[in-house]
Amino acid sequence: MQLKKLKPVLPHVIAILSFVILATVYFYPQVEGLSLRQSDNEQAVGMSKETADFRQKYGTEPLWTNGAFSGMPTYQISTVHKNYVTSVESNLIFKPLSQPIGYVVLAMIGFYILLLCFGANPWLSMIGAIAFGFSTINIIFLGAGHNSKVHAIALLPMVIGSILLAYRKNYIIGSLLLCFSLCLEVAANHLQITYYGAFLIALIIIVELIIHLKVKLFLKFLKVSSVLLVAAIISLLPSFSNLYTTYEYGKYSTRGKSELTISPSNPTQKQTQSDALESWYIKQYNMGTGEVWSLVIPNVKGGGEVYMGDPKKKNIMAKLSPDINPQIQEYIAQSPTYFGEQAGSGGAFYFGATIFILFILGLVFIKDPIKWAFLGASLLAIVLSWKNGVIIDFFIEHFPLFNKFRDTKGMLILAQISFPFIGILFLKELFDTQINKKKLLYVLLGINGLLLIFWMVPSAFFDFMSSSDAEQMTANQNNAAFNTYMAEIVNLRIAIFRLDALRSLFFAICVSVLVYVFVAGKLKKNYFLAGLGILVLIDLWAVDKRYVHNDEVGSGYKMWIAKQQYKNPYRASASDIFILNNELQNDPALKSKVDASVNKELNKLSPHKNIELEKEKLYFSELNFATDYRVFLLNGAFSNGEVSYFHKSLGGYNGAKLKKYQELVDFYITNEQNTIYNAFKDTTLTYEKIAYLLKNKIPVLNMLNTKYIIYNPGSAALPNPNAYGNCWFAKDVKLVQNADEEITSLGKVDLKTTAVVNQKYKGEIHQFQFDSTASIKLTSYLPNHLIYQSKSSKPQFAVFSEIYYPKGWDVYIDGKKSSYMCANYLLRAMDVPAGEHKIEFRFEPQSYMIGTKISTTSSILLIILLLGALSYEIYRKTKAGSLMQKSN
């Protein structure tokens, strides 16, 4: 009797166990205690180091870091927002499985639930889940470290499934599932993926409206839609803290509108500013039109950015002309296989030739109008993934929020969901209804015929040259060597394409034969499903392994590292050690303080810890909390999180820095960076020239308290004695009319003596007279709490080398709240009264404080609501079952 009760649950248990086993086998080094090497994770660890150190030491969120871009909120770097609903997901998935296994398992479970919600049986749902989970999008993103992106992708099918369930079967259970899944989706904190998912949801709702109107159930549609809307609103509340702070910060980030009407390239010419990312930046990683065929033929544009001469490509290099010049052959070997329009490619977005053929069959044979919502979303995603076109330009210019996100080829997640969903619905249709064999045969021949033509005459569809290749061909049309090089490159690209075209054709034929034989009644259902599932898995698995694999190198793995290295990706360079020693040796009191703190923490460490590593981390951490200066990396400062791991950096790695800071970089910092960089190239460089340069040629870097400059991480850093320090009293204030004048004035005045202030603050500046004997200094540093001591015989005007951000920073003089303003375009400044005073800056954003209270309370209430509603639904069904038994 007990076994009979468990029988309905058994397929789901088998499905989940299968997902765990498959993901574990794929990522088996994780079971050995290793972590996937992820470049973006390394950068993220560096960017969040000061925040992590603060959290560990003080047990609270700092909400601000000076570790990157001279200072910014941590909202999109490493702020922990309380949400008790996510603890369910964490305890069930990520604690026992961790990542990357946990993310792929979650993706398969999410898609499995989507298909179950639409009425597919567990075995069909398993095949669809495997196809979705092992789409190369997930694997490529995990390989790069885009964990939050994969997290959001994994949860999106569950959100869609809940909506379909509500409209088609049970609006109460559907709404509960929406509440839960959308709460997790938003908490995953990749709003771009969630935003793209809304396009598919909108199309589903439109199709459902049309369906309900046709059968005259409009009132039912309104009822279900209203309940879903309430459920969606409730689901957002546990993430209110994150959403509120992100919304608030977004106005001041690179996504916000600039106050400037000029550009650094032409500061005399006015131009219109928008509150969006620039079009070229949005489309930088978008595809050319032909590259979309990578969804079916992965190497349509060469795949990822490996080189022709890669050892794994020996069969390709063998196709070179035998008499080719050795020098040209060397150039070819160093050329990347990828030749699409993206600025860079981590690999092809491939959803499987096996799934593609089922998708096309679904579009032809499925009777349910819901297929048009998924087709429409897929076509829209494809068009908006292109680099050029009227439609994408329209969306960037006019569609709400679309221009807030870069790399819009991410919309292809809609096709990632649609392909297996429609494909599996076709199989469901296959089992439930009779399929016209003749029509089926024609469709199968048509799809396979197209792939055959691709393989036979690829040049009829693709020119195998990128736009940059075409430009170089025009520029070098009389260069025989270059023409030979391009001719050979094109031949190799065709060879690479044909191999994958043949591969896709093979899988398409296999699926076609399986489907046709089953429809003809020559194959049992179980064998059909097993064969199809194996084909789908092999198809995707093999391509995935091109991008994230378990290849061994020596005694380890090429793409896997020890967990300790994953958590601590950087070790101090010669420049870092020099800065540390220089600070401690020049200040005995500081050294004594740091040594004492380090020794105290070392005594708490467990014996199994790497003492040398922990000691290094502690020294830099304690030094950072005891000092406040900045370090500038000359080469690649603004795409580097490593410096932030050890110091307070002027650079960093984040796509949402403060807009004013980016403008300062564009107008001044880049030029000053180039000035220093070029000076170091000068073979006649002397100490006198360096001293002159540091004093006179980098005023903005000095204003930002740049105490050290790293030219070569492998050698000593360059100390800068001309940095202005943490704060100073200005001799004069120059009032300007607007932001344009404010930023251009920075290059016209002595920033050490003159503060540039916008006219709008004129009423807040009181009379002051510069006192040469006055002093102001930083006495205590924490990223969210700065304490200064001032002493002067007359009122002064102080400038602080700290980034101005009005939403959260408050200033207090002797414990009494005061006011401050923006000066020098993005620094803080204020009137300081005569006498001795304690000045405190505290970061206490109300958006976070209020948001946290709402998030914490609502997440608890949501859990209670979900449990209560679920219990009521179970009770209602149980009672209905009992009444039915009595009536029988």
N, C-alpha and C positions, 0 to 999 in steps of 0.2 A: 504493500500500500504506500509506504514511504517513497519507494523508488518511482512509483507511478506519479506521485506529486512532484518529484524532482525532474521528471522527464521533460517538461516544457522549458526548464531552466538550463538543461544540459547543453543544448546548442550554443547558448550564450557563453557558458563557461568554456566550452571548447574554443569558441571564437576568441575570447580574451586571452586564453592560454596560447593560442596560435599566434596572436599578435605579439605577445611578450617573447615567445620563442624566436619568431622571425626577426624582430628588432634586436634581440640579444645576439643571435648568430651574426647578423650584419655588423653589429658594433661590438663583437666579442672582446676586443681589448679592454672595453670598459669593465667587463666582469673581472678582468685581471688586475683591476685597480688603477687603470690609466684613464686619462682624460683626452678628449679630442683637441688637437691643436687648432685654436681658433684665433685668427688675427684680430678680429673685432673685440673678442673677449680680453685680449692683452691690452688693447687700447682702453677698454672700459675699466679694467682694473686700475690702470694708471690714472685715469681721469677721476676715479672715485676714491683714490687712496686716502686723501685727507679726510674725506667724509667717513670712510670705514674706520680710520684710526680714531676719529672723534667719537664715533658710535661705540667703539670698543672701550674707550677710556672713560667716557662720561655717560654712556647708556641712553643717550637721547639723539635726536636728529638735529644736525647743525643748520640744515636748510640752505646754507650758503657755503661756497668753497672759494678760496683764493688760489687753489691749486691749478686752475686752468683759466686761460683767457683773462688773466689779471683779476678775475673775480666774477662769479655768476651764481644764480640760484642752483641748487642741486636737484630741482624738481624732475628734470629729464636726464639726470646722471645717476643718482643713487639714493633717492628719498624713499623710505619705507612707509607706505600708507597702510593704516590698519584696516583690514577687511577680513572678517571672520569667515565669510563664505568661501574665500579662496583656501582656507585651511583644509576644507573637505578635499579639494583637488590635490593639495599638497600631500596630505596624509595618504590618499589612495593611490596617487600616481608617482609623484616626484620623490617622496621619501624612500619608498621601496625600490624605485627604478632609476632615479636621477636622470640627468641628460647626458647624451642625446637619446638614449633608449626611451626615456619617458616621453619625450616630445613625439616621437614616431608612433608609439603605442597610443598616446592620447589622440593623435590625428586619425588613426585607424578606428579607435572606439567612437570618436565623434562622427565619422562618416558611416560607420556601422549603425549608429543610432538614427542618423538621417534616413537611411534606406529602410530601417524597421518602421520608422514613423510613416513612411509612404506605403507600407504594406508588403515590402519584399521579404522573402523568407530569410532566415539566418545564414543559410549557405550562400545564397546570392549576395547577401549583404557583406559577407566575409570577402568575397572576390572584389567587390567595389571598394571596400575599406583598404585592402592591400594595394589596389591600384592608386588610391588617393594618398595613402601613407608613404608609398615609395615613389611618388612623382619626384622627378629630379629637383623640382623647386625646393622641396623640404630638405633634401640631402645637400644641395648646394648651399642653401642658406645656413644650415647647421655647420657645414664645413668652414664657412666664413665667420661664424659666430653671431649670426642674426637670430639669436635665440627667441627674443620676444616676438619677432616676426613669425617664426614657425609656430610659436605658442598661440598667437592670434589666428593663424591659418588653421591650426588643428581644431580650434573651438568653433570656428565659423559654421561647419556643416551641422553641428548640433543646434545652433541658433536657427538655421534654415529649416531643419527638421521639425523643430518645435512649432514653427509657424504653419508648416504644411499639416502637421498633426491637428492643430487647432481648427483649421478650416475644413479638413477632410473627415476627422474622426471625433476627437474629444477636445473641446476648447478649454476645458478645465485643466486636464493633464498637459495639453499643449502650452497653455499660459504659464503653468508652474515650471515646465521645462524651459520656456523662454526666459522666465525670471532668473532661473539658476544659470543657464548657459550664457545669457547675455551679460550677466553680472561678471562671470569669469572672463568673457571675451573682452570687456572693457578694462577689467583689472589686469589683463595681459599687457596692457599699455603699449599697444602698437596701433594708434588711432588711424593710421593710413590704411591698414588692412581692414579694420572695422568699417571705415568709410567706404572702401571699395565694395565690401560685402553688402552695404546698403543698396547699391545699384541692383543687385540680383534680387534682394528682398522686395524692392519697389516693383520690379517687373513681376514677381510672383503675386504680389497683392493685386496688381492690375489684372493679371490673368484670372485670379480668383474672383475678382469683381465681375468680370465678363461672364464667367461660368455661372455665378450666382444670379446675375441678371437674366441669363438665358432660361434658367429654371425657376425664375420668379421667387428667389430667396434673398432678395436684397436686404430685408430686415435682419435676417440671420447673419448676413455678411457684416452689417453694421454692428450687431451685437458682438460677434467674435472679434472684429477689428477693434472695438472699444475696449474689450477685455485685454486684448494683446497690447494695446497702447498703454493701458494702466500698468500692465506687467512690465513693459519695457521701461517706463518711467521709474517704477519701483526698483528695477534691476540696476539703474544708474546710480542710485543713492549711495550704496556702499563704496563707490569709486568717486564720490563727490569731491573729496579732498584733492585727489589727483586731477580730476577734470577742472576744478575751479582754479587751482594754482597754474595748471597748464594754460588755461584760457587767459588768465591774468598775465602770465609771463609772455605768452605769444604776441601780445601787443608790442612788447619791447624787444623781441627776438628778431632774427633775420626774416621771420614770417610776418612781422609787423610793418607798419608804414613808416617811412623815413620822414624826418623833419626837413631834410635837405631837398633842394631843387637843383643841385648841381652835381656833377660827377668829378671824380679825381682826374680823369683824362682831359676834361674841359671845364675847369671851375668857373669860367666866365660865361658859359652858356647855360641858360635855364632849361630844365627838363622836368617832365611830369613824373612824380613818384607814385608808386602803388604800394598796397599793403600785401604784396605777394612776392613769391620767388620769381626770378627772371626766367623767361621762357626757355632760353638756351640751357639754363641750369636744371630746369625741370626735365628737359628732354635729353640731357647729356648721356644717359645710359639706356635710352630707348632704342628700339630695333628699326632696321630698314624693313620695307614691306615684305620682301622675300624671306626674311629670317623667321617669320612666324611658322614656316613649315618645319622648324625645329621641334614643334609639338609632335610631329609624326616621324621626321627624319632628323635625328639629333645633330648630325654633322653637316647640316645644310649650309652653314657658314663657318665650318671648321671646328665647332664645339667650343671648348675652353681655350685659354691662352697658354697652350703648351707650344713647344717649338718643333718645327719640321724635323730637326735633327734629334729629337727626343729618342732615347733607346727603344721606346715602345713603338716608334714610328718607322722602324727599319724597313718595313715592307713598302712604305711610302717613298722614302729616299731612294730605294732601289729602282723606282720608276723614272728617275732622271735620265736625260739623254746621255748615252755613254761617252760622248765626246765633249761634254760641257767643261768649260774652264773651271779649274779647281777653286779659284778665288770666288767665282760666282756660286759655285757649289757650297762654299763656306757661308756666304751671305744667305743662301736659301736655307741652310741648316739652322741658322740663327733667326729665321723669320717665324712669326707666330702662325699657328694653323688657323686661328680665328681671323676673319676678314670682314666682319659685319660693321654696322654703323655705331655700335655702342662704344663709349669711351673705354670700356674694359668689360671683359666677360669672364665670369667664373665658371661658365658652362651653359649648355643648352637647356632650355625649359622643355622637357620631354615628358609627355603623358602616356606614351606607349602606342605603337602601331596596333597592338592587340585591342586596346581600348578605343582607339580612333575608329576602327572598322565597326565596332559595336555601337559607337556613338552615331555614326552615319546611318546604320541600320535602324537605330532607335528613331531618328528624325523621320525616316521613311515609314516605319510600321507602327509606331506608338500612336494610339488614338487620343490619348489624354492631351488636352491643349496646354498643359503645364510645360510641355517640351519647348513651346515657343518662348517662354520666359527664360529658360536656360540657354536656348539658342541665341536669343537676343542679347543676353548678358555676355555670352562668349564672343559674338561678333563685335559688340561694343568694346569689350576688353582688347580684342585683337587690334581694332582701329586705333584705340587710345594707347596702345603699346608702341605705335609707330613713331618714328622721329619726326616725320613731316606729314602734313595733311591739313585740309581745311577743318576737319572735325576736331582734331586735337587742339588746334589753335583756337577754335571757338570755345572749347571747354576751358582752356587756360584763361581766356579773356572774360568769359561770361558765367561759367557754371560755378555755383557757390562752393567755396572751400577747395575746389579742385587744384587751384594754383598754390596751395599751401604745402603740397607734397612733391618731392622729386622722384624720378625714376618710375614713371607711370606704367611701365611694362609690368609692374607689380599687379596690375589689374588682371593679368592672366590667371590669377588665382581663381577667378570666376570660371574660366575655361577648365581649370584644374578640378573644380567641383562639378561642372556641367558634363564633362566628357564621361567620367565613370558613372555619374548619376543616370544620364540618359542611356548609357550602354547597359547598365544593369536593369533599367526599366524595360529595355528591349527584351532581355532574357526573361523577365517576368511576363511580358506579353507573349513571348514564345511558348511559355509553359501554360498560359491561361487561355490562349486562343489559337485558332488555325492560321498559319502563315501561308500566303500564296507562294508556292515553291518557284514558279516561273519568275515572278517578280523578284523574289529573293535572289535567284541566280543572276538576273540582270544587274541588280545592285552590286552584288559581290564581284561580278566581272568588271563592272565600271570602276569600282574602287581599286581593285588589283591592277586593272589596266592602266589607270593613272600612275600608280607606283612603278609599273613596268616601263612606262614611257619616261618617267623621271630617270630611271636607271639606264635606259637605252640611249636617250638623247638629252642629257642634262643641260647642255648649252642652249637648248630651245627655250628653257624657262629661266635660267640664271646666267649672269655674265661672269660670275666668279671673281669680280673685282669690287672693292668698296669704293665709295665716292672719293676717298683720299687717293686710292690707287689710280682712279681715272684722272685725277688732277695731276698726279706725278707723271702719268703717261703722256699727257698733253705737254707738260713742261720738259719732258725728256724724249720727245718724239724722234729726235735726231741722234739719240744716244744708243748705239747698237748694243752695248753691254747691258744697259738697263732694259731694253726691249727683250733681250734674251732672258734676262732674269725674270721679267714679268711673264713671259711665255711659259717658262718652266714652272713658275709658281702657280699659274692658272691650271696647268696640266696636273700638278700635284693636288690642287684643291678639287679638281674634278674627280681624281682618283679617290680622294677621301670621301667625297660626297657619294660616289657610286657604291662604295663599300657599305655605307649606311643605308643607301636607298635599297640595295639588294637585301640587306638585313631586315629592313622594315617590310619589304615585299614578302620575305620568307615568313615572318610572323603573321602578316595579313592573310597569306594563303593558308597557313595552318589553322587560323581561327575560322576562315571561310569554309574550309573542308569540314571542320568540327560542326559548325552551325548547320551546314547543308545536310550532312550525314544524319544529324540529329533530327532535323525537320523531315527528312525522308524516312524516319523511323528505323534507321539502321544502327542507332547507338542509344544505349540506356542513359537515362537522365543523370544518374550518379557518376558514370564514366565521363559523360559530357562535362559536367561541372568540375570534376577533378582535373580533366585535361585542360579546360579553359583556365582554371585557377593557376595551374602550373605554368602555362604559357604566359599569362599576365605577369606572374612573379619573375620568371626568367627574363622576360623582355625588359622590365624596368630595373631589376637587380643588376643586370650586366652593364647597363648604361650608368646607373648610379655609381658603380665601382670605378668609373672613369674619374669621378670627382672626389669621392670620399672612400678610401680603401684601407685595407689593413696590410699593405705591403711592408715587408720587413727591411730594415737597414741595419746591418751589423747585428747587434744583440737586441735592438729595439724596433720600433715601428716609425715609418716616415711621418705619419700623420697623428701619432699619439704620443703623449708625454705623461710624466708622472703627475699625480694630483698636486703635489707640492709645487711643481713648476707651473701648473695651471693657475694655482692661486697666487703664486709669486713669480710672474713671468719675467721680471727684470732683476738683474744684479747691477750693483753700482759700477759705473764706468770710472775711468781715471779722472774725468772731469768732475763727477759727482763726489768722489773721495777727496779731491782737491778742495772743493767748496766746503765740505764738512770739516776737514782739518783746518782750513783757513779760518773758518768762523770760530772754532773752538780754541785754536792757538792764540788768536788775537784778543780773546776775551776770557781770562781765567775764571771769572765769576760765572759766565755762561757755561764754560766747560764743567765746572764743579756741579752746577745745577743739572745739566744734561746727564753727566756721569751718574749722579745719584738716582735720577729717574730711571735710567737704563738698568742699573744694577738692581733696583727695587723690582722692576718688572721681570728681569732675568731669574730672580729667585722664585718667582711664581711659576716658571715654566716646568712642564713635565719633562722627565729625562729623555723621552723618545723624540723630542723636538730637535731640529737642526739648529744647534746653538749659534753657529756662526751666521747663518741666515737670519735668525731671529734677532741677533745682536745688531746686525747691519740695519734691519728694518727699524728697530727701536731707536737707534741713534738718529736716523733721518726723521723719524716721526717726532721724537722729543725735540730735535733741533727746530723742526717746523712750528711746533707749538710754543717755542721760546723766542722765535725771531719772526721778522716780517720783511722780506725783500723778494725780488723776483729774479728769475733766471731765464735767459733767452737763448734758444737753440737757433743758430743761423740757418742750418739746412733743414727744411721741412718742418718748421716750427708749428705750422697751423694744420698739420695732419699727423701729429705725433702726441701720444699720451704718455710716453716714457718719462719725459722730464717731470711731468706732474706726479709721477710715482715717488720722486725723491724731493722735489722742490715746489715752490710756487712759481708756476710757469706763465709766461706771456702767451704761450701757444696752447695747443691741446688738440683733441680729436672729438668733435661734436658738430652735428649739423644744425644746432639751434642755439648758437651763441647770441649774445646781445647785439642788436643791429648797430648801435652806436659804436661798439667796439670793432665790428667788422668794417665800419666806415673809417674809423681811425687807422685800421690796418691798411685800407685801400689808399687813403690820402697821405699817410706819413710813414707808418711802421715798415711797410714793404720797401720804400725808398731808403730808409735808414738801414734796414737790413742789407740791402744791396750795396750801400756805401761801405759798410764794414766788410762784407764778403769780398768785394773788389779790392779793398785795401790789403787784405790778407794774401791776395794773389800777386801783389806788387813785390818783386824781388828786392826792391830797395827800401822796404818797410823798416822803420826804426822805432825805438821806444818813444822818441819825441813826436813822430808822426801819429803814433797810436794815441798818445796823450792828447794831442791836438784834436784828433778825430772824436775821441770820447767826450771831450769838453765842449766842442763847438758844432759837431755835425749830427748829433743824435739827441736833440732836445726832447722829443716825445718819449723816447726810450728812457731818458734820464727822469723825465716827469713821472714815468711809471715805475720808478725806483728799481731799475734794472741794475743790480749789483754785480751780476756775473753774466758773461757771454760765452757760450760754448760754440767754438768753431770746429773742433775735432774732439768727439767724445773720448777718443783714445789718449788724449793728452790733457794737460792742465787747462782749466777754464780761465778766461781772461777777466780779472777783477776790474770793476769800473768804479773808480773813486769819485766820479762826478755825478753818480746817481743822487737825486735830490733828497732821498730819504723818505721816511713814512709821512712826514708832514712838515710844513714850513709856513712862516708868516710872509704874506705878500706885501711889497712896498706900495703897489698900486693896483687898481682894478680898472680894466678896460671894458666898458659897456658896449655891447654890439646889438644890432637890431634884430637879428634872426640867427637860425642855426647855420645858414650858409656863411655868414660873416664870422660866426663863432669858430667854425672849423678852419676857415682860411686864415684867421688871425693867429692860429697856433704857430704858423710858420713866419710870423712877422714881429713877434714880441719875444722878450726874454722871459721864458716861462718860469724861471726861478724867482724872478722879482715881480712879474706882472701876472695877475689872474684875469682870464678872459671870461666874462659873465654876460649871459643873455639879459637884455633890457627888462624882461619880465620879472626879474628878481631885484630890480632897482629899489623897490620899497623895503626890501629885507636887509639891505646893506646900510649900516649906520656909519656915522662919521668915525674914522679911525686915523691914527697917525703912527707911522711905522716906528717901532722901538727897536733899535739895533741891539739892545741888551736883553730883549725878550727871548723867551725860549718855550718850545713846545716839543714834547717827545712822547713816543709810544712806550707805555710802561707794562702793558699786559696784552697778549695776543691770543685770541681764539677766533676761528673763522667767522663766528656769529656774535662776537663780543670783543670790542676793541676799547682799551682804556688809555687815555692820554693825560699828561700832566702839563698844564700851561702856567707860565709866569710872565707877567708884563706890567709895566707901570701905567700903560695906556691901553685902551681898546685896540684890538688887532683884527686882521682878516686872515683866517687860517685856510690853507689848502691841504687836503689830505690825499695822499696817493692811494686812494681806494675808489673802486668803481661806484658811480652814482646809480642807484636803482630805487625809485621812490616807493615801491610797493613792499614795504617791510622794514626798511632801516629807520630807526628812530635814534635821536641824539638827546643826551641828558647832560646838563652842566650841574655838577654838585648834586646829582640825584633828581634835578628838576628838568622836566621835558622842555627842550628848546627846539629850534628850527635850523635847518641847513639847506643848501642849494646846490645846484650843479655848476661847476666851473671847468674851464679848459675842455669843454665839450662833454667829458664823461667822468670827471672827478668830483669829489664832495668838497664843499667849502662852507664856511660859516663865520659869523661874527663871534669873537671871543672877548668877553669883558676884561677889564683890567684886574690885576691881582692874581692870586694863585687859585687854580681851578682844576677839578677832575672832570674830564670830558669823556663820555662813554657813548659809543655807537653799539646799538643792539639790533640784531635782526629778529624781528618778531612779527612776521606777516600774518595779518588777520585772515587772509584767504586760507592759510593752512590751519590756523587755530580753529576757525569756524568749521572749515571743511572736515577736519578730523573728528570733531564732535558729531557732525551729521553722519559721517561715514561709519564711525564706530557704532552709534546707536542704531542706524538703519540696517547695518549688516546683522546685528543681533536680532532685530525685529524681522528681518527677511528670513532668517533661519527658522524662527518661530512660526512665521507665516507659512513657509514651505512645508514644515513638518505638520502643522495643523491642517492645512489644505489636503496634503497627501493622506493623512490619517482619516480625514472625513471622506475622501474619495474611496479609500479602502473599505471603510465602514459602510458607505452607501452601496458599494458593489456586493459586499458580503451580505448585507440585509436583503438586497434584491435577489441574490442567489437563494437565500433561505426561504423567501416568500414564494419563489418559483418552485422549490422542492415541495413546500407545503401544498401548493395548488395542484401539483402532480399526484 
